[in-house]
Amino acid sequence: MNQGSLADVDTEAVMRSDAPRAPASYVNYFELGQNPFEFLIDLGQYYPSGNEGVGAIGIHTRLVLTPPYAKMLSELLARSVQEHERENGSIVQIGQDSSPFDIVLSSLGDFEERARALRAPRPPSDSAPGDDAGRKSPSSNDR
């Protein structure tokens, strides 16, 4: 997994920090707002109930960014999505008629095959030092 950074700093050096990592939170719901001075992004989780179209939303994080950083995040996310689609195929669009269950099922695709391929032993890479090909990607254990 390639990682970008806001200031194009050496992410390898940042990742070696002894500081504890922030906890990872699942997000399947978000709201955006902005004013002349900042962008607000509320992140949370939608919990469906047994009734169609009814559920609960729990917001767990609010990001506040200045406009330049919001634009930088937008560009970084767009590049990351393009790279993901290049490596894994197109991402399914979520429409108003999509149920959360259908979205999850459609996103799985050939997940099991890809997971097996990622777990398969790989020969040592011949990449040069500083080459992104040899960079360790974070796993769920790193989060």
ZISUL-V278967 format. One line per field, one symbol per residue. phi: phi as a letter, one per 40 degrees, with the letter a starting at -180 (. if undefined). burial: 1 if it has 9 or more other C-alpha atoms within 8 Angstrom, else 0. Layout:
phi=???
burial=???
This chain:
phi=.cbbbcbfccccccccccccccccbcbbaabbaabcbabbbcbabcbcbcccgbabbbcbabbbbcdccccccdcccccccccccccbgcccccbccccdccccccccfcdccccccccccbcdcbccdgccccccccbcccc
burial=00000100001000000000000000001100000001111111110100000010101001101110110110010000000110000000000000000010000000000000000000000000000001000000001
